[in-house]
Amino acid sequence: MRITIKKALISGIILLQFVTLTTLLMSSYISNQRSFNSHAHKLMIDYTDNIISNSKRFLDTAAAATLLSSELLSANVLSIQRPDDLGLYFFQQLKQSPHISGIFFADTTGNFVHVQREQGFKQPLFSRKLITFNNATNSDSTSKSSRLYTHDNNFAQLSVKEIEAESYDPRDRIWFNKALDNDDLSWTDPYVFFSSRKPGITSSMPVYNNENQLIGVIGVDVSLDTISSFFDNLDLGENSTAFVTNRLGEIIAYPDQKIIQDTANESLRFPRINEINNPIALTAWQALQEETQLFSTGGTATAVTFNFNNNKYHGLFKEFTHHKWPWIIAIYMPEKFFLSDLIDNQKLNILFGLVISIIACLTSFFFINHITDSLRKIKMIAEHIRCGQFIKTNVSESTFVELQQTQYAFNNMIDSLISSRKENEQLHLMLEKTNAETITRLGLAAEYKNDSSSNHIRRVSRYCEIIGLNMGMPKDKAKELGAAAKLHDLGKIGIPEQILSKPAALTMQEWVMMKTAPTIGAKILQDAESATLKVAHDIALTLHEHWDGTGYPNQLQFHDIPLAARIVAVVDTFDTMIHSRCYKSALPIEVAIHQIRALSGSKFDPSVIAAFDHCLMDIMDIYKQLSPSVEVYQLPKRCL
């Protein structure tokens, strides 16, 4: 007799759920009875180890950033003489390391570059401070100028403020002198940061040039509220807390950051345990003092138990030694946190679970044994289809009608899928080939009329694709950008040839007509349904818009200009610079690269320029491949 799979699966699943539930309850009950105390201790050890590991990671990240920056400054890869590049590097370090609150460098004359995080309304902001001193030899010199810049999350400049009568001299700060005194990587004692007015610590290190002459000091700030935020995000349950204190009972890090922030001042007086309005934490500290008269456990942990308001608590104190700070990680939890009401409920539930599990095992055995083989075959077919492998299986007689019918249906579906796949692959290849060839030839038509160098659109296409990949585009989107870029000069089809090929400067009337090329190209590509042609439309219309809003035809600026157009604008300008046109001679590659970089932030998007710099070697390889008649010399290292 055959039955429906629906009835079989419902019966089997319900019974198996009861069996699983009973097994878990029994296992949990036995485990909790045997190892309650050890489990509680181990859990708190894991929490404290996690806290120590993350706290050290915060500090080690800052130390690593300090060492790396010192090496780059020593090797003159970075220099305070190039404050914009130095500021951008500091910004990139902050973006990569969210635990760092600020990074800065001061040379021996007092020149100073500082980038730190700020709290923005919708997204994080960054401030950059630049101080330049007049006298390079007099340590008492007054600052020549001091400016405070504000940047967005992409380091685009938002505002600049001139600071009159700047009183800050980095050479007087503790981090500067401590690094010079130790002549090595050094950490300050906790203090209040000058700019943010938040308590924290600083990793600093002296920087020497190749002639072993002191250049200055690099510093990295770690705000103590970073560690406090970590505690605030810990899910310890109700009436449980973790915090950092020192041997005197002063709170270094606490989930409520406001307690430390309000108490801190220039001398950094931390609140004591009896000042934070947490009687449970105070009781735990007193229990520790009773357990150990002087806290000197080294790397071991001291466990304590205490009672508060008729509730039993477990506490753990573990010493955290990193560099020079003998801090103590403290954690306490109520005993009921570990098992809560589970033990009481399990005693009743386990009796019912045992009875049901026996019935479930006996009843479901028959059904599971019969459906396993058929389900395995169906699963195998489904897995093959999911992986794109259309492999049919032999259909055998099954007790269940639905299983056998499903096997037949899967085999028929596989035959249909194989046929459809072949047809789709052929159509897809044909469409892709036709689309790519059409776009290329349309771009060649524009290139033929325009006074451009051979293979110009192919080079621009390849340049765009590698830059798009470098900026995080998916591979298919980068390929789409490369195809669309071939039509960037399509609008020049509508410009008279005598203007395009004129070997002299254009008149005002001719220049006005030339400026209509973006609109012409956009009209040709208007209302296109192809994703590639839509991108090409945006490129054709906005290619000549400038990052600072001085371009044409619509004076767009910043991110109002599509990213595809911003990328094409850079590589099109670069390729035009290094090839001859009727109205100009080709520039040397090195000169063209420097001019492109000089236009960052005005004509071009700085992030695209950064990607262009990163891809220079690949761009040069493409240039060699598609410009065989031009001799290309290896670029100097400073241009790479």
C-alpha positions in Angstrom: 0.0 0.0 0.0 1.3 3.4 -1.0 0.9 6.5 1.2 1.5 10.2 0.4 4.8 11.7 1.3 3.0 14.6 3.0 1.6 12.3 5.7 4.9 10.5 6.1 7.0 13.7 6.4 4.6 15.4 8.8 4.6 12.4 11.1 8.3 11.9 10.9 9.2 15.6 11.4 7.0 16.0 14.4 8.3 12.9 16.0 11.9 13.8 15.3 11.4 17.2 16.8 10.3 15.6 20.0 13.2 13.3 20.0 15.7 16.1 19.4 14.1 18.3 22.1 14.2 15.5 24.7 17.8 14.7 23.8 18.9 18.3 24.2 17.0 18.8 27.5 18.6 15.6 29.0 22.1 16.5 27.8 21.8 20.1 29.0 20.5 19.0 32.4 23.3 16.5 33.0 25.9 18.9 31.8 24.7 21.8 33.9 24.5 19.7 37.0 28.1 18.4 36.7 29.9 21.6 35.7 28.0 24.7 36.8 30.8 26.3 38.8 33.5 25.5 36.3 31.4 26.6 33.5 30.7 30.0 35.1 34.5 30.5 35.8 35.4 29.5 32.2 32.8 31.8 30.7 34.1 34.8 32.6 37.7 33.8 31.7 36.6 33.7 28.0 35.0 37.2 28.4 38.1 38.6 30.1 40.5 37.0 27.5 38.3 38.5 24.8 38.4 41.9 26.4 42.2 41.7 26.8 42.7 40.5 23.3 40.6 43.3 21.8 42.2 45.9 24.1 45.7 44.8 23.0 44.5 44.8 19.4 43.5 48.4 19.7 46.9 49.4 21.1 48.9 47.1 18.7 47.1 48.6 15.8 48.2 52.1 16.9 51.8 50.8 17.4 51.8 49.2 14.0 50.6 52.4 12.3 53.3 54.4 14.2 56.1 52.1 13.0 54.8 52.0 9.4 54.4 55.7 9.2 57.9 56.2 10.7 59.5 54.0 8.0 57.6 55.8 5.2 58.7 59.2 6.5 62.3 58.0 7.0 62.4 56.7 3.4 61.0 60.1 2.2 58.0 58.2 0.6 56.0 60.6 2.8 57.2 64.1 3.7 55.8 67.1 5.6 57.0 69.1 2.6 54.1 67.4 0.8 51.4 68.0 3.5 48.5 67.1 1.2 49.9 63.7 0.4 50.8 63.2 4.1 47.3 64.2 5.2 45.7 61.8 2.6 47.9 58.9 3.9 46.8 59.7 7.5 43.2 59.7 6.4 43.7 56.3 4.8 45.2 54.9 8.0 42.2 56.1 9.9 39.8 54.6 7.4 41.6 51.2 7.7 41.9 51.3 11.5 38.7 52.4 13.2 40.3 52.0 16.6 42.7 54.9 15.9 41.2 58.4 16.7 44.0 60.5 15.3 47.4 60.4 13.6 49.9 63.3 13.2 53.6 64.3 12.5 55.6 67.2 13.7 59.1 68.0 12.5 61.9 69.6 14.5 60.9 73.1 13.4 57.3 72.8 14.6 55.7 72.2 11.3 52.7 70.0 12.0 50.1 67.8 10.1 47.3 66.3 12.1 44.3 64.2 10.9 41.6 63.0 13.3 38.1 61.7 13.3 35.1 64.0 14.0 31.5 63.2 14.6 29.4 64.1 11.6 25.6 64.5 11.3 25.0 61.7 8.9 28.4 60.1 8.4 31.9 60.4 10.0 33.9 63.6 9.2 37.6 64.2 9.4 39.6 67.3 10.3 43.1 68.1 9.2 45.2 70.7 10.9 48.3 72.2 9.2 50.7 74.4 11.1 53.7 76.0 9.4 56.4 77.9 11.4 58.5 80.9 10.1 61.9 80.2 11.7 63.4 76.8 11.0 66.1 77.2 13.7 64.4 79.0 16.6 62.4 76.7 18.9 60.5 79.7 20.2 59.3 80.8 16.9 55.7 81.7 16.4 53.6 79.9 13.9 53.5 81.4 10.4 50.1 80.0 9.6 47.6 77.5 11.0 44.7 76.1 9.1 42.0 73.7 10.0 40.4 71.7 7.2 37.2 69.7 7.3 36.9 66.6 5.0 34.0 64.2 4.3 34.2 60.4 4.4 36.0 60.3 1.0 38.5 63.0 2.2 37.0 65.6 -0.1 37.5 69.0 1.4 34.4 70.6 2.9 35.7 73.7 4.6 38.9 75.5 5.7 39.5 77.9 8.6 42.4 80.1 9.3 43.4 80.0 13.0 44.7 83.3 14.2 47.4 83.5 16.9 47.9 79.7 17.0 49.3 78.8 20.5 49.8 75.1 19.9 53.4 74.0 19.5 53.8 70.2 19.0 57.4 70.3 20.3 56.0 71.1 23.8 53.7 68.2 23.9 54.4 65.1 26.1 54.2 62.6 23.2 56.9 64.6 21.3 59.4 64.8 24.2 58.7 61.2 25.4 59.6 59.8 22.0 62.8 61.8 21.9 63.7 60.8 25.5 63.3 57.1 24.8 64.5 57.3 21.2 62.1 54.5 20.4 58.4 53.7 20.2 56.9 55.2 23.3 53.5 55.4 25.0 52.2 58.3 27.0 50.3 58.1 30.2 46.6 58.8 29.8 45.9 62.5 29.2 43.4 64.8 27.5 43.9 65.3 23.8 44.4 68.9 22.9 42.0 68.9 19.9 39.2 66.6 20.8 39.3 67.1 24.6 38.9 63.4 25.1 41.0 61.2 27.4 43.4 58.8 25.7 46.9 57.6 25.1 49.4 58.3 22.4 52.0 56.0 20.6 54.9 58.1 19.3 58.3 57.5 17.7 61.1 59.7 16.5 61.8 59.7 12.7 65.3 59.9 11.3 66.4 60.4 7.7 68.9 58.3 5.7 71.7 60.3 7.3 70.5 59.5 10.8 69.4 63.1 11.4 66.2 63.7 13.4 63.3 64.8 11.2 60.5 64.8 13.7 58.1 62.7 15.7 55.1 60.6 14.4 52.2 60.0 16.8 49.0 57.9 16.9 46.2 58.6 19.3 43.9 55.9 20.8 40.9 57.4 22.6 40.0 55.5 25.8 36.3 55.7 24.8 37.2 53.2 22.1 37.8 50.6 24.8 34.7 51.8 26.7 32.6 51.4 23.5 33.7 47.8 23.3 32.4 47.1 26.9 29.2 48.9 26.0 28.6 46.4 23.1 29.2 43.3 25.2 26.1 41.3 25.8 26.6 40.3 29.4 23.0 40.2 30.5 21.1 42.1 33.1 23.0 43.2 36.3 26.3 42.2 34.7 29.2 44.6 33.9 32.8 44.6 32.7 35.2 47.5 33.1 38.9 48.3 33.4 40.4 49.7 36.6 43.9 50.2 38.1 45.3 49.0 41.4 43.9 52.1 43.1 40.4 51.4 42.0 40.3 54.2 39.4 38.1 53.4 36.4 40.0 53.5 33.1 37.3 52.2 30.8 33.6 51.7 31.6 30.4 51.0 29.5 29.0 54.4 30.4 31.7 56.6 28.7 30.2 59.8 30.0 31.3 59.0 33.5 35.0 59.1 32.5 34.6 62.0 30.0 32.9 64.3 32.6 35.6 63.5 35.2 38.6 63.9 33.0 40.5 67.2 32.7 44.0 68.2 31.6 45.6 66.2 34.5 43.2 63.3 33.8 41.7 62.4 37.1 39.8 59.1 36.6 36.7 58.4 38.7 37.0 55.9 41.5 34.8 52.8 41.9 32.9 54.5 44.8 32.1 57.5 42.5 30.4 55.8 39.6 27.1 55.0 41.4 27.4 51.2 40.9 27.2 49.5 44.3 27.5 46.0 42.8 30.9 46.9 41.2 32.0 48.4 44.6 31.0 45.2 46.4 32.9 43.1 43.9 36.0 45.3 44.4 35.7 44.9 48.2 35.4 41.1 47.8 38.7 41.2 45.7 40.5 43.2 48.5 39.4 40.6 51.0 40.6 37.8 48.7 44.0 39.4 48.0 45.3 42.1 50.2 47.5 43.3 47.4 46.6 42.6 43.8 49.7 40.8 42.4 48.4 37.8 40.5 50.5 38.5 37.4 48.8 36.8 34.4 46.5 34.7 36.5 42.9 35.4 37.3 41.3 35.9 40.7 37.8 34.6 41.1 35.5 35.9 43.8 31.9 35.3 44.9 29.7 37.8 46.8 26.1 38.5 47.7 24.2 41.6 46.9 20.5 42.1 47.6 20.1 38.4 48.3 21.5 37.5 44.9 24.7 35.5 44.5 27.3 36.9 42.1 30.5 35.5 40.5 33.3 37.9 39.8 36.7 37.6 38.0 39.6 40.0 38.0 42.5 39.5 35.7 45.6 41.7 35.3 46.3 43.2 31.8 49.9 44.2 31.3 50.7 45.9 28.0 53.8 48.0 27.6 53.6 49.8 31.0 50.0 49.9 32.3 49.1 47.5 35.1 45.5 47.6 34.4 42.9 45.1 35.7 40.0 43.7 33.7 37.0 43.2 36.0 33.8 41.3 35.3 30.9 40.2 37.4 27.7 38.3 36.7 24.7 37.1 38.7 24.6 33.3 39.2 21.2 33.1 37.6 22.6 34.5 34.4 24.2 31.2 33.6 21.2 28.9 33.9 18.3 31.2 34.9 15.1 29.2 35.2 16.4 26.4 32.9 17.1 24.0 35.7 13.7 24.3 37.3 11.9 23.8 34.0 14.1 21.0 32.8 13.2 18.7 35.7 9.5 18.7 34.6 10.2 18.8 30.9 12.6 15.9 30.9 10.0 13.5 32.2 7.7 14.2 29.3 10.6 14.2 26.9 11.7 10.7 27.8 8.2 9.3 27.2 7.7 11.1 23.9 11.2 10.2 22.7 10.5 6.5 23.1 7.3 6.7 21.1 8.9 8.9 18.5 11.8 6.4 17.9 9.5 3.5 17.5 6.9 5.2 15.3 9.3 7.2 13.0 11.8 4.3 12.3 9.5 2.7 9.7 8.9 5.9 7.8 12.4 7.1 7.7 13.8 3.8 6.5 11.4 3.8 3.5 11.8 7.4 2.3 15.6 7.7 2.7 16.7 6.1 -0.5 14.2 7.9 -2.7 14.9 11.3 -1.1 18.6 10.7 -1.5 18.2 10.3 -5.3 16.0 13.4 -5.5 18.5 15.4 -3.5 21.3 14.3 -5.7 19.4 15.4 -8.8 18.6 18.7 -7.2 22.2 19.3 -6.2 23.4 18.5 -9.7 20.9 21.0 -11.1 21.9 23.7 -8.6 25.6 23.3 -9.7 24.6 23.4 -13.3 25.2 19.7 -13.9 22.3 18.2 -15.7 22.8 14.5 -14.9 19.8 12.1 -15.0 19.3 9.2 -12.6 17.8 5.8 -13.0 14.2 5.7 -11.8 13.3 2.8 -9.5 10.0 1.6 -8.1 9.2 3.5 -4.9 6.6 2.8 -2.1 5.6 6.5 -2.3 3.7 7.7 -5.4 4.9 11.3 -5.1 8.6 10.2 -4.9 8.5 8.2 -8.1 6.6 10.8 -10.0 9.1 13.5 -8.8 12.0 11.4 -10.1 10.3 11.2 -13.6 9.6 14.9 -13.5 13.2 15.8 -12.6 14.6 13.7 -15.5 12.2 15.3 -18.0 13.1 18.7 -16.6 16.8 18.0 -17.1 16.2 17.1 -20.8 14.4 20.5 -21.2 17.1 22.4 -19.3 19.9 20.9 -21.4 18.2 21.9 -24.6 17.4 25.4 -23.3 20.9 25.9 -22.1 22.4 25.2 -25.5 20.0 27.6 -27.2 20.6 30.3 -24.6 24.4 30.0 -24.8 24.3 30.4 -28.6 22.0 33.4 -28.4 23.9 35.0 -25.6 27.2 34.7 -27.4 25.7 36.1 -30.6 24.1 39.0 -28.7 27.3 39.8 -26.9 29.4 39.7 -30.0 26.9 41.8 -32.0 26.6 44.4 -29.1 30.4 44.7 -28.6 31.1 44.9 -32.3 28.3 47.6 -32.8 29.6 49.7 -30.0 33.2 49.4 -31.2 32.4 50.4 -34.7 30.2 53.3 -33.6 33.1 54.5 -31.5 35.5 54.0 -34.5 33.2 56.2 -36.6 33.5 59.0 -34.1 37.3 58.4 -33.9 37.6 58.4 -37.6 36.1 61.9 -37.9 37.9 63.3 -34.8 41.6 64.1 -35.0 42.6 61.4 -32.6 45.5 58.9 -32.5 45.2 55.4 -33.7 43.6 53.0 -31.2 42.6 55.9 -29.0 39.2 54.4 -28.0 40.6 51.0 -27.5 43.2 52.4 -25.1 40.7 54.5 -23.2 38.4 51.4 -23.0 41.2 49.3 -21.5 42.3 52.0 -19.1 38.8 52.5 -17.8 38.3 48.8 -17.2 41.4 48.4 -15.0 40.8 51.6 -13.0 37.1 50.5 -12.4 38.4 47.2 -11.0 40.9 49.0 -8.8 38.1 51.2 -7.4 36.0 48.2 -6.4 33.7 47.7 -9.4 32.5 44.1 -10.0 34.2 42.5 -13.0 31.0 42.7 -15.2 30.5 46.4 -14.3 34.1 47.2 -15.1 33.8 45.4 -18.5 30.5 47.4 -19.1 32.4 50.6 -18.4 35.2 49.7 -20.8 32.6 49.1 -23.6 30.7 52.3 -22.9 33.9 54.3 -22.8 34.4 53.6 -26.5 31.6 56.1 -27.3 32.8 59.0 -25.1 33.5 61.2 -28.2 30.4 60.1 -30.1 29.0 63.7 -30.0 31.9 65.0 -32.2 30.1 63.3 -35.1 27.9 66.4 -35.1 30.8 68.9 -35.1 32.1 70.3 -38.4 35.3 68.7 -39.6 37.0 72.0 -40.1 36.6 72.7 -36.4 37.8 69.3 -35.3 40.9 69.4 -37.6 41.7 73.1 -37.1 45.5 73.3 -36.4 45.1 76.5 -34.4 43.2 77.9 -31.4 39.4 77.9 -31.9 37.5 81.2 -32.1 34.8 82.0 -29.5 32.1 80.9 -32.0 33.9 77.7 -32.8 34.4 76.9 -29.2 30.7 77.4 -28.5 29.9 75.0 -31.2 32.5 72.5 -29.9 30.8 72.6 -26.5 27.6 71.2 -28.1 29.4 67.8 -28.6 28.3 66.3 -25.2 24.6 67.2 -25.9 24.8 65.7 -29.4 26.3 62.5 -28.1 23.7 62.3 -25.3 20.9 62.8 -27.8 22.2 60.0 -30.0 22.2 57.6 -27.0 19.0 58.9 -25.4 16.4 56.4 -24.2 18.7 53.5 -24.8 17.5 50.2 -23.2 20.9 48.6 -23.1 22.7 49.0 -19.8 26.0 49.6 -21.6 24.5 52.4 -23.8 22.9 54.0 -20.7 26.4 54.2 -19.2 27.7 55.5 -22.5 24.9 58.2 -22.5 26.0 59.4 -19.0 29.7 59.5 -20.1 29.0 61.4 -23.4 26.9 64.0 -21.5 29.1 64.6 -18.5 32.6 63.8 -19.7 33.6 67.5 -19.7 32.1 68.3 -16.3 34.8 69.2 -13.7 35.1 68.0 -10.1 35.0 71.6 -8.9 31.9 72.5 -11.0 33.7 74.6 -13.7 33.0 72.2 -16.6 30.3 72.0 -19.2 27.5 71.7 -20.2 25.7 71.7 -16.8 28.5 72.7 -14.4 28.0 69.6 -12.3 30.4 68.9 -9.4 31.6 66.2 -7.1 29.5 63.1 -7.0 26.8 64.6 -9.1 29.1 63.6 -12.0 28.7 59.8 -12.7 31.7 57.8 -11.6 32.0 56.4 -15.1 32.4 59.9 -16.6 34.9 60.8 -13.9 37.1 57.8 -14.8 36.9 58.4 -18.6 37.7 62.1 -18.1 41.1 61.2 -16.5 42.2 58.5 -19.0 40.9 60.4 -22.1 42.8 63.5 -21.0 45.9 61.4 -20.3 45.9 59.6 -23.6 45.2 62.9 -25.5 48.2 64.5 -23.8 50.7 61.9 -24.8 49.6 61.8 -28.5 49.9 64.4 -31.1 46.9 66.2 -32.4 46.5 68.8 -35.2 46.6 71.6 -32.7 49.3 70.3 -30.4 52.4 68.1 -30.0 52.5 65.0 -27.7 53.8 65.6 -24.2 56.3 63.3 -22.5 54.6 60.6 -20.4 56.2 61.8 -17.2 55.0 65.4 -17.8 51.5 64.2 -18.6 51.3 62.2 -15.4 52.4 65.2 -13.3 49.8 67.4 -15.0 47.1 64.9 -14.4 48.0 64.7 -10.7 48.1 68.5 -10.5 44.4 68.6 -11.7 43.3 66.4 -8.8 40.6 68.1 -6.8 39.9 70.7 -9.5 39.2 69.1 -12.8 39.4 65.5 -11.6 38.1 63.4 -8.7 40.9 62.8 -6.2 39.8 59.1 -5.7 40.1 58.5 -9.4 43.5 60.0 -9.5 44.6 57.7 -6.7 43.3 54.7 -8.6 45.1 56.0 -11.8 48.4 56.2 -9.8 47.9 52.7 -8.5 47.3 51.3 -12.0 50.1 53.2 -13.8 52.1 50.1 -14.6 49.1 48.3 -16.1 48.2 51.5 -18.0 51.7 51.6 -19.4 51.5 48.0 -20.5 48.3 48.7 -22.4 49.9 51.8 -23.9 52.8 49.7 -25.2 50.4 47.0 -26.7 48.1 49.4 -28.5 50.8 52.0 -29.5 53.5 49.8 -31.2 54.9 52.7 -33.3 55.7 54.8 -30.2 58.8 54.1 -28.2 58.0 54.0 -24.5 60.7 54.5 -21.9 60.5 53.1 -18.4 59.1 55.7 -16.1 61.1 57.1 -13.1 60.2 55.6 -9.8 58.9 58.9 -8.5 56.1 58.8 -11.2 54.9 55.4 -10.2 
